[in-house]
Amino acid sequence: MAEIEIFWSTEALSDLDEIITYISRDSPSNARNFALKILESIETIRTFPRIGRIVPEYHDPQLREILFRNYRIVYKYSENRAEIVTIFQGSKLL
């Protein structure tokens, strides 16, 4: 399978920025490490777009999520692209 393109919604970029800003208040180095690891996690979607589970709240096969630590990374998958829709704490519902 060929790699797909990954796009980011404005909301997802804002979500990630807020998470990193929050972590950096206590530890800038932990924030950098978190950012690198979450981006690595998202990169797996490029090669394996169906790796995420279907978001349980919606039952839409194109709306998927991967989990990273206690965060849910929600993306919408189509034939040749994935859009990161949002990133939020796993204890919350979408």
N, CA, C and O atoms as a MOPAC input file, in Angstrom:
PM7 MOZYME 1SCF
protein

 N      0.84000 1    -1.18400 1     0.00000 1
 C      0.00000 1     0.00000 1     0.00000 1
 C      0.88300 1     1.24400 1     0.00000 1
 O      1.86100 1     1.32600 1     0.74300 1
 N      0.52800 1     2.19500 1    -0.83200 1
 C      1.28100 1     3.44600 1    -0.90400 1
 C      0.97300 1     4.31000 1     0.31200 1
 O     -0.08800 1     4.20100 1     0.92700 1
 N      1.91300 1     5.15200 1     0.63300 1
 C      1.69900 1     6.06600 1     1.75000 1
 C      0.65400 1     7.10000 1     1.37700 1
 O      0.51000 1     7.46800 1     0.21200 1
 N     -0.07300 1     7.56100 1     2.38300 1
 C     -1.09000 1     8.58200 1     2.16100 1
 C     -0.61100 1     9.91400 1     2.72500 1
 O      0.34700 1     9.96900 1     3.49700 1
 N     -1.28200 1    10.96900 1     2.33300 1
 C     -0.96200 1    12.28800 1     2.85300 1
 C     -1.69700 1    12.51500 1     4.16300 1
 O     -2.82000 1    12.04700 1     4.35200 1
 N     -1.05000 1    13.23600 1     5.05700 1
 C     -1.67600 1    13.59600 1     6.32400 1
 C     -1.86800 1    15.10100 1     6.35400 1
 O     -0.94600 1    15.87100 1     6.08700 1
 N     -3.08200 1    15.50000 1     6.68500 1
 C     -3.42600 1    16.91400 1     6.82600 1
 C     -3.87100 1    17.15100 1     8.26400 1
 O     -4.29700 1    16.22200 1     8.95100 1
 N     -3.77300 1    18.37600 1     8.70500 1
 C     -4.17600 1    18.74700 1    10.05900 1
 C     -5.28700 1    19.78200 1    10.00000 1
 O     -5.19200 1    20.76200 1     9.26100 1
 N     -6.33700 1    19.56600 1    10.77700 1
 C     -7.36500 1    20.59700 1    10.91000 1
 C     -6.81700 1    21.69400 1    11.82200 1
 O     -5.88700 1    21.46700 1    12.59600 1
 N     -7.39600 1    22.85800 1    11.72100 1
 C     -7.00800 1    23.96500 1    12.58900 1
 C     -7.22500 1    23.58300 1    14.04700 1
 O     -6.41000 1    23.90900 1    14.91000 1
 N     -8.31800 1    22.89700 1    14.31300 1
 C     -8.62000 1    22.47600 1    15.68900 1
 C     -7.55300 1    21.53200 1    16.22900 1
 O     -7.11900 1    21.67400 1    17.37200 1
 N     -7.13100 1    20.57200 1    15.41900 1
 C     -6.11800 1    19.61200 1    15.87200 1
 C     -4.78700 1    20.30500 1    16.16400 1
 O     -4.12100 1    19.99100 1    17.15000 1
 N     -4.40400 1    21.24900 1    15.30300 1
 C     -3.17000 1    21.99500 1    15.55400 1
 C     -3.26500 1    22.78900 1    16.85200 1
 O     -2.31000 1    22.85100 1    17.62600 1
 N     -4.41000 1    23.38300 1    17.07600 1
 C     -4.64100 1    24.14100 1    18.30200 1
 C     -4.62400 1    23.21500 1    19.52000 1
 O     -4.05600 1    23.56200 1    20.55600 1
 N     -5.24100 1    22.04900 1    19.39800 1
 C     -5.24800 1    21.06400 1    20.48300 1
 C     -3.82600 1    20.68500 1    20.87500 1
 O     -3.47000 1    20.68700 1    22.05300 1
 N     -3.01800 1    20.35800 1    19.86600 1
 C     -1.64500 1    19.94600 1    20.13800 1
 C     -0.85700 1    21.07900 1    20.77100 1
 O     -0.09200 1    20.85300 1    21.70900 1
 N     -1.03200 1    22.27600 1    20.27600 1
 C     -0.34000 1    23.43700 1    20.83900 1
 C     -0.70800 1    23.63400 1    22.30800 1
 O      0.16400 1    23.89200 1    23.13800 1
 N     -1.98200 1    23.51400 1    22.62900 1
 C     -2.43100 1    23.67900 1    24.01300 1
 C     -1.84500 1    22.60800 1    24.92900 1
 O     -1.43100 1    22.90800 1    26.04800 1
 N     -1.81000 1    21.38100 1    24.46600 1
 C     -1.26200 1    20.28100 1    25.25900 1
 C      0.22300 1    20.51500 1    25.53100 1
 O      0.68600 1    20.37200 1    26.66200 1
 N      0.96100 1    20.87500 1    24.48700 1
 C      2.40400 1    21.09500 1    24.63300 1
 C      2.67400 1    22.29600 1    25.53000 1
 O      3.58600 1    22.25600 1    26.35500 1
 N      1.89900 1    23.35600 1    25.38100 1
 C      2.06000 1    24.53200 1    26.23800 1
 C      1.81900 1    24.16200 1    27.69200 1
 O      2.56100 1    24.59800 1    28.57200 1
 N      0.81100 1    23.37900 1    27.95000 1
 C      0.49500 1    22.95900 1    29.31800 1
 C      1.64000 1    22.13700 1    29.90700 1
 O      2.05200 1    22.37900 1    31.04200 1
 N      2.15000 1    21.18300 1    29.16100 1
 C      3.24100 1    20.33700 1    29.64800 1
 C      4.49900 1    21.16300 1    29.87300 1
 O      5.23500 1    20.92400 1    30.83000 1
 N      4.75100 1    22.13300 1    28.99800 1
 C      5.99000 1    22.92100 1    29.08600 1
 C      6.03000 1    23.83300 1    30.31900 1
 O      7.10500 1    24.28700 1    30.71200 1
 N      4.88000 1    24.10400 1    30.92800 1
 C      4.87900 1    24.90500 1    32.16100 1
 C      5.70400 1    24.24000 1    33.25000 1
 O      6.38900 1    24.90900 1    34.02300 1
 N      5.63000 1    22.90700 1    33.30200 1
 C      6.40100 1    22.15900 1    34.30100 1
 C      7.75000 1    21.70700 1    33.77200 1
 O      8.73500 1    21.66700 1    34.50900 1
 N      7.78900 1    21.36500 1    32.48300 1
 C      9.03300 1    20.82000 1    31.94000 1
 C      9.09400 1    20.99500 1    30.42600 1
 O      8.45100 1    20.25000 1    29.68600 1
 N      9.86400 1    21.97700 1    29.96600 1
 C     10.02500 1    22.15700 1    28.52000 1
 C     10.58900 1    20.90900 1    27.82400 1
 O     10.20200 1    20.59900 1    26.69700 1
 N     11.49200 1    20.20500 1    28.48600 1
 C     12.07100 1    19.01300 1    27.85000 1
 C     11.02600 1    17.89900 1    27.72700 1
 O     11.01500 1    17.17800 1    26.72900 1
 N     10.15600 1    17.74900 1    28.71700 1
 C      9.07500 1    16.76200 1    28.60700 1
 C      8.10100 1    17.14900 1    27.49400 1
 O      7.58000 1    16.28600 1    26.78700 1
 N      7.86200 1    18.43900 1    27.34600 1
 C      6.97000 1    18.91200 1    26.28600 1
 C      7.54600 1    18.59000 1    24.91000 1
 O      6.82200 1    18.14100 1    24.02100 1
 N      8.84700 1    18.81800 1    24.73100 1
 C      9.49400 1    18.49800 1    23.45400 1
 C      9.41400 1    16.99600 1    23.17800 1
 O      9.09700 1    16.57100 1    22.06700 1
 N      9.70700 1    16.20000 1    24.21300 1
 C      9.66700 1    14.75200 1    24.06600 1
 C      8.25200 1    14.28100 1    23.72300 1
 O      8.07500 1    13.42300 1    22.85800 1
 N      7.25400 1    14.83800 1    24.39500 1
 C      5.87400 1    14.49900 1    24.12500 1
 C      5.53100 1    14.82400 1    22.66700 1
 O      4.94800 1    14.00100 1    21.96100 1
 N      5.89600 1    16.02400 1    22.22900 1
 C      5.59900 1    16.44600 1    20.85800 1
 C      6.21100 1    15.48800 1    19.84000 1
 O      5.54600 1    15.08900 1    18.88400 1
 N      7.45800 1    15.12200 1    20.04100 1
 C      8.11800 1    14.19700 1    19.11000 1
 C      7.42800 1    12.84400 1    19.09200 1
 O      7.20800 1    12.27200 1    18.02500 1
 N      7.09100 1    12.33300 1    20.25100 1
 C      6.47900 1    11.00300 1    20.34000 1
 C      5.06800 1    10.98700 1    19.75300 1
 O      4.68700 1    10.02500 1    19.08700 1
 N      4.29900 1    12.03100 1    19.99200 1
 C      2.93800 1    12.04200 1    19.44500 1
 C      2.98600 1    12.18700 1    17.91400 1
 O      2.16500 1    11.60100 1    17.20700 1
 N      3.94600 1    12.96600 1    17.41100 1
 C      4.09200 1    13.09900 1    15.96100 1
 C      4.53600 1    11.78300 1    15.32500 1
 O      4.09600 1    11.44200 1    14.22700 1
 N      5.40900 1    11.04500 1    16.01500 1
 C      5.80400 1     9.71200 1    15.53500 1
 C      4.59400 1     8.78800 1    15.47300 1
 O      4.42800 1     8.02500 1    14.52100 1
 N      3.77000 1     8.86500 1    16.47900 1
 C      2.56000 1     8.05700 1    16.52800 1
 C      1.65400 1     8.37100 1    15.33800 1
 O      1.12000 1     7.46700 1    14.69600 1
 N      1.49200 1     9.64200 1    15.05900 1
 C      0.64300 1    10.08100 1    13.94900 1
 C      1.24200 1     9.65600 1    12.61200 1
 O      0.50300 1     9.34500 1    11.67800 1
 N      2.53800 1     9.63800 1    12.51000 1
 C      3.18800 1     9.22600 1    11.25700 1
 C      2.86700 1     7.78700 1    10.87900 1
 O      2.91700 1     7.44200 1     9.69800 1
 N      2.53900 1     6.93800 1    11.84700 1
 C      2.18200 1     5.55300 1    11.50000 1
 C      0.93500 1     5.50400 1    10.62000 1
 O      0.74400 1     4.56800 1     9.84300 1
 N      0.09300 1     6.52500 1    10.75400 1
 C     -1.12300 1     6.58800 1     9.93100 1
 C     -0.75800 1     6.70100 1     8.44900 1
 O     -1.47400 1     6.19700 1     7.58500 1
 N      0.35000 1     7.36100 1     8.17100 1
 C      0.77900 1     7.55800 1     6.77800 1
 C      0.93100 1     6.21900 1     6.04900 1
 O      0.52700 1     6.08500 1     4.89400 1
 N      1.50600 1     5.24600 1     6.72100 1
 C      1.74200 1     3.94200 1     6.12400 1
 C      0.61200 1     2.95400 1     6.39100 1
 O      0.30500 1     2.10200 1     5.55700 1
 N      0.00200 1     3.08000 1     7.56300 1
 C     -1.06300 1     2.15100 1     7.96900 1
 C     -2.31800 1     2.94400 1     8.33900 1
 O     -2.64000 1     3.05600 1     9.52200 1
 N     -3.02800 1     3.49200 1     7.36300 1
 C     -4.15400 1     4.38100 1     7.65700 1
 C     -5.31500 1     3.72800 1     8.40500 1
 O     -6.10800 1     4.42100 1     9.04300 1
 N     -5.41800 1     2.42700 1     8.33200 1
 C     -6.50800 1     1.73400 1     9.02800 1
 C     -6.07800 1     1.21400 1    10.39700 1
 O     -6.78700 1     0.41500 1    11.01000 1
 N     -4.92600 1     1.66200 1    10.87500 1
 C     -4.40900 1     1.17700 1    12.14700 1
 C     -5.30500 1     1.57300 1    13.31700 1
 O     -5.39700 1     0.84600 1    14.30600 1
 N     -5.95100 1     2.70300 1    13.20600 1
 C     -6.80300 1     3.19000 1    14.29800 1
 C     -8.12300 1     2.45500 1    14.37000 1
 O     -8.62600 1     1.92800 1    13.37800 1
 N     -8.66500 1     2.43500 1    15.56600 1
 C     -9.98800 1     1.83300 1    15.73000 1
 C    -11.05500 1     2.83200 1    15.29700 1
 O    -10.81400 1     4.03900 1    15.28700 1
 N    -12.21300 1     2.33700 1    14.94700 1
 C    -13.33800 1     3.19700 1    14.61600 1
 C    -13.76800 1     3.90100 1    15.89700 1
 O    -13.89500 1     3.26000 1    16.94000 1
 N    -13.99000 1     5.19700 1    15.83400 1
 C    -14.37300 1     5.97100 1    17.01300 1
 C    -15.70100 1     5.42200 1    17.53300 1
 O    -16.70800 1     5.46100 1    16.82500 1
 N    -15.70800 1     4.90700 1    18.77700 1
 C    -16.90800 1     4.24200 1    19.28800 1
 C    -18.15500 1     5.12500 1    19.34600 1
 O    -19.27000 1     4.61900 1    19.21000 1
 N    -17.98900 1     6.41800 1    19.54200 1
 C    -19.14800 1     7.30300 1    19.64500 1
 C    -19.87400 1     7.50800 1    18.31500 1
 O    -21.02900 1     7.93400 1    18.30300 1
 N    -19.20500 1     7.20600 1    17.18800 1
 C    -19.79400 1     7.51900 1    15.88300 1
 C    -20.03600 1     6.31600 1    14.97700 1
 O    -20.91600 1     6.38300 1    14.11900 1
 N    -19.30800 1     5.24100 1    15.12500 1
 C    -19.47700 1     4.03900 1    14.30400 1
 C    -19.32400 1     4.32400 1    12.80900 1
 O    -19.94300 1     3.66100 1    11.97600 1
 N    -18.50300 1     5.30600 1    12.48200 1
 C    -18.23100 1     5.66200 1    11.08400 1
 C    -16.87700 1     5.06200 1    10.71700 1
 O    -15.86600 1     5.43900 1    11.31000 1
 N    -16.82700 1     4.13600 1     9.75400 1
 C    -15.55900 1     3.47000 1     9.41700 1
 C    -14.45700 1     4.42000 1     8.94500 1
 O    -13.28000 1     4.06100 1     8.97100 1
 N    -14.82600 1     5.61800 1     8.51700 1
 C    -13.80600 1     6.56900 1     8.07700 1
 C    -13.29100 1     7.44800 1     9.22300 1
 O    -12.25500 1     8.09700 1     9.08000 1
 N    -13.98500 1     7.47700 1    10.33100 1
 C    -13.56700 1     8.26600 1    11.48700 1
 C    -12.89800 1     7.32200 1    12.47700 1
 O    -13.55100 1     6.49100 1    13.11000 1
 N    -11.59200 1     7.46800 1    12.59500 1
 C    -10.79500 1     6.52600 1    13.38200 1
 C     -9.99100 1     7.26300 1    14.43800 1
 O     -9.90100 1     8.49100 1    14.43200 1
 N     -9.40700 1     6.48800 1    15.34600 1
 C     -8.57100 1     7.09800 1    16.36900 1
 C     -7.43900 1     6.16000 1    16.75000 1
 O     -7.57000 1     4.93600 1    16.72700 1
 N     -6.33000 1     6.78200 1    17.09800 1
 C     -5.23600 1     6.04800 1    17.71400 1
 C     -5.05700 1     6.64300 1    19.10100 1
 O     -5.38000 1     7.80600 1    19.34200 1
 N     -4.54800 1     5.84200 1    19.98700 1
 C     -4.33900 1     6.29000 1    21.35600 1
 C     -2.85400 1     6.51100 1    21.57800 1
 O     -2.01800 1     5.71500 1    21.15100 1
 N     -2.54700 1     7.60500 1    22.25300 1
 C     -1.16800 1     7.88900 1    22.64500 1
 C     -1.20900 1     8.34700 1    24.08900 1
 O     -1.77400 1     9.39100 1    24.41600 1
 N     -0.59500 1     7.53700 1    24.94900 1
 C     -0.67300 1     7.76100 1    26.38900 1
 C     -2.13800 1     7.92500 1    26.76700 1
 O     -2.93200 1     7.01800 1    26.51500 1
 N     -2.51800 1     9.03600 1    27.35500 1
 C     -3.93000 1     9.19200 1    27.71900 1
 C     -4.65600 1    10.15500 1    26.77300 1
 O     -5.61500 1    10.81500 1    27.17000 1
 N     -4.19900 1    10.22900 1    25.53500 1
 C     -4.81600 1    11.10700 1    24.53600 1
 C     -5.39700 1    10.29100 1    23.39400 1
 O     -4.86800 1     9.24700 1    23.01200 1
 N     -6.49100 1    10.79400 1    22.86600 1
 C     -7.12500 1    10.21200 1    21.68300 1
 C     -6.82600 1    11.12600 1    20.49800 1
 O     -7.08700 1    12.32800 1    20.54700 1
 N     -6.28300 1    10.55300 1    19.44700 1
 C     -5.97700 1    11.28100 1    18.22100 1
 C     -6.99400 1    10.81200 1    17.18200 1
 O     -6.92700 1     9.68300 1    16.69500 1
 N     -7.92500 1    11.68400 1    16.85700 1
 C     -9.01700 1    11.32600 1    15.95500 1
 C     -8.68700 1    11.82100 1    14.55800 1
 O     -8.29300 1    12.97200 1    14.36700 1
 N     -8.85500 1    10.93800 1    13.58700 1
 C     -8.59300 1    11.31800 1    12.19400 1
 C     -9.65600 1    10.74900 1    11.27800 1
 O    -10.27300 1     9.72200 1    11.56100 1
 N     -9.84700 1    11.44200 1    10.18300 1
 C    -10.80000 1    11.00000 1     9.15400 1
 C     -9.98300 1    10.45200 1     7.98800 1
 O     -9.13200 1    11.14000 1     7.42400 1
 N    -10.25800 1     9.21700 1     7.64800 1
 C     -9.49100 1     8.52700 1     6.61700 1
 C    -10.31900 1     8.38400 1     5.35100 1
 O    -11.49100 1     8.00800 1     5.38800 1
 N     -9.68200 1     8.69400 1     4.23200 1
 C    -10.27400 1     8.38300 1     2.93600 1
 C     -9.19400 1     7.70300 1     2.11100 1
 O     -8.11200 1     7.42300 1     2.62500 1
 N     -9.46300 1     7.43900 1     0.87000 1
 C     -8.59100 1     6.61200 1     0.05100 1
 C     -7.10900 1     6.98500 1     0.06200 1
 O     -6.25400 1     6.11100 1     0.20400 1
 N     -6.80200 1     8.24900 1    -0.08400 1
 C     -5.39200 1     8.63100 1    -0.20800 1
 C     -4.97500 1     9.72600 1     0.76600 1
 O     -3.93400 1    10.35800 1     0.59000 1
 N     -5.79900 1     9.95000 1     1.80100 1
 C     -5.45100 1    10.99300 1     2.76100 1
 C     -6.07800 1    10.71900 1     4.12200 1
 O     -7.05900 1     9.98700 1     4.24900 1
 N     -5.48300 1    11.32400 1     5.11200 1
 C     -6.03700 1    11.29200 1     6.46600 1
 C     -5.94100 1    12.70300 1     7.01300 1
 O     -4.92800 1    13.38200 1     6.84300 1
 N     -6.99700 1    13.13500 1     7.66800 1
 C     -6.98300 1    14.44800 1     8.29200 1
 C     -7.08400 1    14.27100 1     9.79500 1
 O     -8.02900 1    13.66300 1    10.29900 1
 N     -6.10600 1    14.80500 1    10.50300 1
 C     -6.14900 1    14.79500 1    11.95400 1
 C     -7.22800 1    15.79600 1    12.34700 1
 O     -7.11900 1    16.98400 1    12.04500 1
 N     -8.26700 1    15.31700 1    13.01700 1
 C     -9.43000 1    16.14100 1    13.33300 1
 C     -9.28100 1    16.81300 1    14.69000 1
 O     -9.53300 1    18.01000 1    14.82800 1
 N     -8.87100 1    16.04300 1    15.69000 1
 C     -8.73600 1    16.57600 1    17.04000 1
 C     -7.84400 1    15.66800 1    17.87700 1
 O     -7.65400 1    14.49400 1    17.55900 1
 N     -7.30700 1    16.22800 1    18.94200 1
 C     -6.52100 1    15.48700 1    19.91900 1
 C     -7.04000 1    15.92000 1    21.28400 1
 O     -7.09600 1    17.11200 1    21.58600 1
 N     -7.41700 1    14.94900 1    22.10400 1
 C     -7.94600 1    15.30600 1    23.41300 1
 C     -7.72300 1    14.18400 1    24.41700 1
 O     -7.38300 1    13.06200 1    24.04400 1
 N     -7.91800 1    14.49800 1    25.69000 1
 C     -7.71100 1    13.51900 1    26.74800 1
 C     -8.69700 1    12.37700 1    26.61500 1
 O     -9.87800 1    12.58400 1    26.33500 1
 N     -8.20400 1    11.18400 1    26.81900 1
 C     -9.00500 1     9.98500 1    26.63300 1
 C    -10.16500 1     9.83800 1    27.59300 1
 O    -11.08500 1     9.06300 1    27.33100 1
 N    -10.14300 1    10.56100 1    28.69600 1
 C    -11.23800 1    10.45600 1    29.65700 1
 C    -12.48700 1    11.20600 1    29.20500 1
 O    -13.55100 1    11.06600 1    29.80800 1
 N    -12.35900 1    12.00100 1    28.14700 1
 C    -13.49700 1    12.78000 1    27.64400 1
 C    -14.12900 1    12.09000 1    26.44700 1
 O    -13.46800 1    11.34900 1    25.72000 1
 N    -15.41400 1    12.34200 1    26.25200 1
 C    -16.08400 1    11.85000 1    25.05600 1
 C    -15.91000 1    12.84600 1    23.92600 1
 O    -15.76100 1    14.04600 1    24.15900 1
 N    -15.92900 1    12.35200 1    22.72400 1
 C    -15.75900 1    13.21000 1    21.54000 1
 C    -16.95800 1    14.09400 1    21.34300 1
 O    -16.99400 1    14.88300 1    20.39800 1

